[in-house]
Amino acid sequence: MRAKAPHHFVIGLGEYELEWQGDTRLKRSLELPGIVVDDVVTFEENRSVHYEITPTALMPGGSLTMTIEEPEPDSLFVRFSYCARYLDELSDELPYDLFVQQAYIAADIDTIRIIRNRIKSH
């Protein structure tokens, strides 16, 4: 849902384009304030979703994998794993790194909240 309907999850999202590349790959172009982010999303049914940002001069790239885990029956968990890349001029700046981490955590919490609310309403 987060990949196929980004307007529900990405704050500040303008226009976006989705282009399916087979049954399990989705290429996206997301227009954010001041930048366009292109990524490829790969789906592993009932297991994981992997987002890979295409690097540009303004966007160094990075990735996110969301993995669904079932440690015991009727108990589902979603694990968010990030690989962040930074522009050289920001690579040693700890406050920037902490800001990015906090933004990821807030987005992940919001993702789960939105999905739970949509499940409850259906």
C-alpha positions as CSV (number, residue, x, y, z in Angstrom):
1,M,0.0,0.0,0.0
2,R,2.8,2.4,0.9
3,A,4.4,1.8,-2.5
4,K,1.3,1.8,-4.6
5,A,-0.5,4.7,-3.0
6,P,2.3,7.1,-1.9
7,H,0.0,10.0,-1.5
8,H,-1.4,8.5,1.7
9,F,2.1,8.2,3.2
10,V,4.5,10.9,1.9
11,I,4.1,14.4,3.3
12,G,4.5,17.1,0.7
13,L,4.1,14.8,-2.2
14,G,3.0,16.5,-5.4
15,E,2.6,14.6,-8.6
16,Y,3.8,11.0,-8.9
17,E,4.1,8.3,-11.6
18,L,4.0,4.6,-11.2
19,E,5.3,2.2,-13.9
20,W,5.0,-1.5,-13.4
21,Q,8.0,-3.5,-14.6
22,G,6.6,-7.0,-14.3
23,D,4.6,-8.5,-11.5
24,T,7.0,-7.8,-8.7
25,R,8.8,-4.5,-9.6
26,L,7.4,-1.0,-9.6
27,K,9.3,2.1,-10.8
28,R,8.2,5.3,-9.2
29,S,8.8,9.0,-9.7
30,L,7.8,11.2,-6.7
31,E,7.7,15.0,-6.9
32,L,8.6,16.4,-3.5
33,P,9.2,20.1,-2.7
34,G,12.4,21.1,-4.6
35,I,13.3,17.6,-5.8
36,V,12.1,14.6,-7.8
37,V,12.9,11.2,-6.3
38,D,13.0,8.1,-8.5
39,D,13.0,4.7,-7.0
40,V,12.4,1.1,-7.8
41,V,10.2,-1.0,-5.5
42,T,10.5,-4.8,-5.4
43,F,7.8,-7.0,-3.8
44,E,8.4,-10.4,-2.3
45,E,4.8,-11.5,-1.7
46,N,3.8,-12.0,1.9
47,R,7.4,-11.4,3.0
48,S,8.9,-8.0,2.1
49,V,8.9,-4.7,0.1
50,H,12.3,-3.2,-0.9
51,Y,12.7,0.4,-2.0
52,E,15.9,1.5,-3.8
53,I,16.3,5.2,-4.5
54,T,18.1,6.0,-7.8
55,P,21.1,8.2,-7.0
56,T,21.4,11.7,-8.6
57,A,23.5,14.8,-8.1
58,L,21.0,16.0,-5.4
59,M,19.9,12.7,-4.0
60,P,22.7,10.2,-3.0
61,G,20.4,7.2,-3.0
62,G,19.6,4.7,-0.3
63,S,17.3,1.9,0.4
64,L,14.5,0.7,2.7
65,T,13.4,-2.9,3.2
66,M,10.1,-3.6,5.0
67,T,9.9,-7.2,6.2
68,I,6.8,-8.9,7.6
69,E,7.6,-11.3,10.4
70,E,5.4,-13.7,12.3
71,P,7.3,-14.7,15.4
72,E,4.3,-16.6,16.7
73,P,0.8,-17.4,15.3
74,D,-1.5,-14.4,15.0
75,S,1.3,-12.0,15.8
76,L,2.7,-9.9,12.9
77,F,5.6,-7.5,13.0
78,V,7.0,-5.2,10.4
79,R,10.8,-4.6,10.4
80,F,12.1,-1.4,8.8
81,S,15.7,-1.7,7.6
82,Y,17.4,1.3,6.1
83,C,20.7,1.8,4.2
84,A,21.2,5.6,4.1
85,R,23.7,7.3,1.8
86,Y,24.7,11.0,2.2
87,L,26.2,13.6,0.0
88,D,29.9,14.0,0.8
89,E,29.5,17.4,2.4
90,L,27.0,15.9,4.9
91,S,28.7,12.6,5.7
92,D,30.3,13.7,9.0
93,E,27.5,15.7,10.4
94,L,26.0,13.9,13.3
95,P,23.0,16.3,13.8
96,Y,21.9,15.7,10.2
97,D,22.2,11.9,10.7
98,L,20.0,12.1,13.8
99,F,17.5,14.2,12.0
100,V,17.2,11.7,9.2
101,Q,16.9,8.8,11.7
102,Q,14.1,10.6,13.6
103,A,12.3,11.3,10.3
104,Y,12.5,7.6,9.3
105,I,11.1,6.5,12.7
106,A,8.2,9.0,12.5
107,A,7.4,7.9,8.9
108,D,7.5,4.2,10.0
109,I,5.2,4.8,12.9
110,D,2.8,6.8,10.7
111,T,2.9,4.0,8.1
112,I,1.7,1.4,10.6
113,R,-0.9,3.8,12.0
114,I,-2.4,4.4,8.5
115,I,-2.5,0.8,7.6
116,R,-4.2,-0.2,10.9
117,N,-6.8,2.6,10.4
118,R,-7.5,1.4,6.9
119,I,-7.9,-2.2,8.0
120,K,-10.2,-1.2,10.8
121,S,-12.4,0.8,8.4
122,H,-12.9,-2.1,6.0
